[in-house]
Amino acid sequence: FYVKRENVVDAAEAIVTTQRDHGNRTERKNARMKYTVQTMGIDAFRAEVQRRLPGIETFPAKELKFDTVEDHLGWHEQGDGKLYCAVYVSMGRIVDKENGPQYRSAFAELACTLDLPYIITPNTNVIIADIAPEQKDAVDAILAKHQVPHADGMTATRRVAHACVALPTCGLSLSESERALPGVLDEFDTILRELGLENDPILVRMTGCPNGCGRPYNADFGFVGRAPNKYALFVGGSIAGDRLAGLEQKVVIRGDISATVRPYLEA
């Protein structure tokens, strides 16, 4: 259903508490909302959420279509006279990397010196919001000082690629994901630039196990961990995230990923 903008937080709370009270909180593999909806049925789930919104009017769902799941990285007008800057964060890991981007220090300095709010995107990038035009140079200077990369020089594939945390954080993981995908993307970048595809938004996702927290099942190329350094390959999703990929190969060795994908990119 649809609610007015001022009721969005109330609706979100109703959805979360419905999941809390009716979802499976004892079995992690069955703990997701999709299983709660499957068990209750979409009509019963919707009715329970609406019951938790007394006095708030709900309307039939409006048609919604995304052309891309990509974040609008870089500088943009916010619509109220201020700016926002969406910063690419590799795999969403906000740390100070040795001989690399100092994400943590950069964001800390921006917060302490300019008092700007942050928004985390579903692709685990960071939006620095409410920037006054006269603060733009200061923000750029702080990001540059801490070697935070500018997305303009990246392939479109790298800008939108994403992985779940996998090993060593997740106990369900069967293979690497967050720590493996950047290296895979390095290999992809070489192929993409060679083939003239560096500006084509090809969606690549990797996840450490079949639970799919990295959202591989609607990507152009989805890699699903099956065992250490072994992945199932799914192909055929889309940058809009509205089409399911199909299983192409049950097992691809980590070292063979780029060679396996290259024929698809050539085609």
RAGIMO-V502857 format. One record per helix or strand of 2 or more residues. SS is the DSSP state (H for helix, E for strand). FROM is the first residue (numbers start at 0). LEN is the number of residues. If there is no record, write none. Layout:
<<SS FROM LEN> <SS FROM LEN>>
This chain:
<<H 4 18> <H 27 3> <H 32 8> <H 41 10> <E 73 4> <E 82 5> <H 89 3> <H 102 12> <E 117 3> <E 125 6> <H 132 13> <H 150 3> <H 155 5> <E 161 2> <H 177 17> <E 203 4> <H 215 3> <E 220 7> <E 229 6> <E 245 8> <H 253 13>>
